[in-house]
Amino acid sequence: MTPSIPPSPPSGTPTGPSAMPGGPVEQAKTDLAGRLNLTAEEVTLVSSEEVTWRDSSLGCPEPGMHYAQVLTEGSRIILAAAGNQYQYHAGAGRPPFLCANPQPPVGR
């Protein structure tokens, strides 16, 4: 069962790559901690890997959206917190973002 995606931090809370120092894993941990009202130390890394996404949705397609059908290099970060796992996807210059409906990368 996929956990429900927690909402973004309240308005006025800094988010995005400029608000999160460190590399992609630290950025994802900081974002998830903010969503769950935890400290970054309470979020653990399950895995982090470089992957090839099937299209420009970066493995996180949204209903009604159209995506370039081109293989896209990126990464997948899986974090654990509060008894659940969460996937963050990145690629094509986009920083890691929480994916509500994760799809597998090429070859998985």
Contacts in CASP RR format, 6 or more apart in sequence:
PFRMAT RR
TARGET T0000
AUTHOR 0000-0000-0000
METHOD contacts of the structure
MODEL  1
MTPSIPPSPPSGTPTGPSAMPGGPVEQAKTDLAGRLNLTAEEVTLVSSEE
VTWRDSSLGCPEPGMHYAQVLTEGSRIILAAAGNQYQYHAGAGRPPFLCA
NPQPPVGR
2 100 0 8 1.000
2 101 0 8 1.000
3 84 0 8 1.000
3 85 0 8 1.000
3 86 0 8 1.000
5 35 0 8 1.000
5 86 0 8 1.000
5 98 0 8 1.000
5 100 0 8 1.000
6 32 0 8 1.000
6 35 0 8 1.000
6 36 0 8 1.000
7 35 0 8 1.000
8 15 0 8 1.000
8 35 0 8 1.000
9 15 0 8 1.000
9 34 0 8 1.000
9 35 0 8 1.000
13 34 0 8 1.000
15 31 0 8 1.000
16 27 0 8 1.000
16 31 0 8 1.000
16 95 0 8 1.000
17 27 0 8 1.000
17 95 0 8 1.000
20 26 0 8 1.000
20 27 0 8 1.000
20 30 0 8 1.000
20 31 0 8 1.000
20 95 0 8 1.000
24 48 0 8 1.000
24 75 0 8 1.000
24 77 0 8 1.000
24 88 0 8 1.000
24 90 0 8 1.000
24 95 0 8 1.000
24 96 0 8 1.000
25 45 0 8 1.000
25 48 0 8 1.000
25 77 0 8 1.000
25 96 0 8 1.000
26 40 0 8 1.000
27 95 0 8 1.000
27 96 0 8 1.000
28 77 0 8 1.000
28 79 0 8 1.000
28 88 0 8 1.000
28 96 0 8 1.000
28 98 0 8 1.000
29 40 0 8 1.000
29 43 0 8 1.000
29 45 0 8 1.000
29 79 0 8 1.000
30 40 0 8 1.000
31 88 0 8 1.000
31 96 0 8 1.000
31 97 0 8 1.000
31 98 0 8 1.000
32 38 0 8 1.000
32 43 0 8 1.000
32 79 0 8 1.000
32 81 0 8 1.000
32 86 0 8 1.000
32 88 0 8 1.000
32 98 0 8 1.000
33 39 0 8 1.000
33 40 0 8 1.000
33 42 0 8 1.000
33 43 0 8 1.000
33 81 0 8 1.000
35 98 0 8 1.000
36 43 0 8 1.000
36 81 0 8 1.000
36 82 0 8 1.000
38 81 0 8 1.000
38 82 0 8 1.000
42 81 0 8 1.000
42 82 0 8 1.000
43 79 0 8 1.000
43 80 0 8 1.000
43 81 0 8 1.000
44 79 0 8 1.000
44 80 0 8 1.000
44 81 0 8 1.000
45 77 0 8 1.000
45 78 0 8 1.000
45 79 0 8 1.000
45 80 0 8 1.000
46 78 0 8 1.000
46 79 0 8 1.000
46 80 0 8 1.000
46 85 0 8 1.000
47 76 0 8 1.000
47 77 0 8 1.000
47 78 0 8 1.000
48 75 0 8 1.000
48 76 0 8 1.000
48 77 0 8 1.000
48 78 0 8 1.000
49 75 0 8 1.000
49 76 0 8 1.000
50 73 0 8 1.000
50 74 0 8 1.000
50 75 0 8 1.000
51 73 0 8 1.000
51 74 0 8 1.000
51 75 0 8 1.000
51 76 0 8 1.000
51 105 0 8 1.000
51 106 0 8 1.000
51 108 0 8 1.000
52 71 0 8 1.000
52 72 0 8 1.000
52 73 0 8 1.000
52 74 0 8 1.000
52 105 0 8 1.000
52 106 0 8 1.000
52 107 0 8 1.000
53 59 0 8 1.000
53 71 0 8 1.000
53 72 0 8 1.000
53 73 0 8 1.000
53 74 0 8 1.000
53 89 0 8 1.000
53 91 0 8 1.000
53 105 0 8 1.000
53 106 0 8 1.000
54 71 0 8 1.000
54 72 0 8 1.000
54 103 0 8 1.000
54 105 0 8 1.000
54 106 0 8 1.000
55 61 0 8 1.000
55 67 0 8 1.000
55 68 0 8 1.000
55 69 0 8 1.000
55 70 0 8 1.000
55 71 0 8 1.000
55 72 0 8 1.000
56 67 0 8 1.000
56 68 0 8 1.000
56 69 0 8 1.000
56 70 0 8 1.000
56 72 0 8 1.000
56 92 0 8 1.000
57 65 0 8 1.000
57 67 0 8 1.000
57 103 0 8 1.000
58 72 0 8 1.000
58 74 0 8 1.000
58 89 0 8 1.000
58 90 0 8 1.000
58 91 0 8 1.000
58 92 0 8 1.000
58 94 0 8 1.000
58 99 0 8 1.000
59 89 0 8 1.000
59 99 0 8 1.000
59 102 0 8 1.000
59 103 0 8 1.000
59 104 0 8 1.000
59 105 0 8 1.000
60 89 0 8 1.000
60 97 0 8 1.000
60 99 0 8 1.000
60 100 0 8 1.000
60 101 0 8 1.000
60 102 0 8 1.000
60 103 0 8 1.000
61 67 0 8 1.000
61 101 0 8 1.000
61 103 0 8 1.000
62 101 0 8 1.000
71 106 0 8 1.000
72 91 0 8 1.000
72 92 0 8 1.000
73 91 0 8 1.000
73 92 0 8 1.000
74 89 0 8 1.000
74 90 0 8 1.000
74 91 0 8 1.000
74 92 0 8 1.000
75 89 0 8 1.000
75 90 0 8 1.000
75 91 0 8 1.000
75 96 0 8 1.000
76 87 0 8 1.000
76 88 0 8 1.000
76 89 0 8 1.000
76 90 0 8 1.000
76 102 0 8 1.000
76 105 0 8 1.000
77 87 0 8 1.000
77 88 0 8 1.000
77 89 0 8 1.000
77 90 0 8 1.000
77 96 0 8 1.000
78 85 0 8 1.000
78 86 0 8 1.000
78 87 0 8 1.000
78 88 0 8 1.000
79 85 0 8 1.000
79 86 0 8 1.000
79 87 0 8 1.000
79 88 0 8 1.000
80 86 0 8 1.000
86 98 0 8 1.000
87 98 0 8 1.000
87 99 0 8 1.000
87 102 0 8 1.000
88 96 0 8 1.000
88 97 0 8 1.000
88 98 0 8 1.000
88 99 0 8 1.000
89 96 0 8 1.000
89 97 0 8 1.000
89 99 0 8 1.000
89 102 0 8 1.000
90 96 0 8 1.000
90 97 0 8 1.000
END
